[in-house]
Amino acid sequence: MIHVKPCTTQRSSELRERTGTGISIILAVVGRTAYLDPMARIALTVLGIILAVWLVFGFVIPALFATLKFLFMIAVIAFIVVAVITVVGKLSR
């Protein structure tokens, strides 16, 4: 029979102990290590970069093209109105 017990130490002599009924395994509990904060910062930075790229390609660029297309259509309509008014004004003389 195997017993599993949590432990906060990581010494190899305390990780395994023999009992009369079977083998007990003492697991080391992972706590705050020297690598936790830098790894979390790197992972969140990468996630932030991916989110920023997704926002740029998913929202900003299409919105920019939609705005430019809208302004181009307004300019074409204004050009047609000015051209029609100019032609009607010259033909009425």
Sequence and secondary structure as in RCSB ss.txt:
>XXXX:A:sequence
MIHVKPCTTQRSSELRERTGTGISIILAVVGRTAYLDPMARIALTVLGIILAVWLVFGFVIPALFATLKFLFMIA
VIAFIVVAVITVVGKLSR
>XXXX:A:secstr
 EEEEEES   HHHHEEE SSSEEEEEE     TTHHHHHHHHHHHHHHHHHHHHIIIIIHHHHHHHHHHHHHHH
HHHHHHHHHHHHHHHHT 
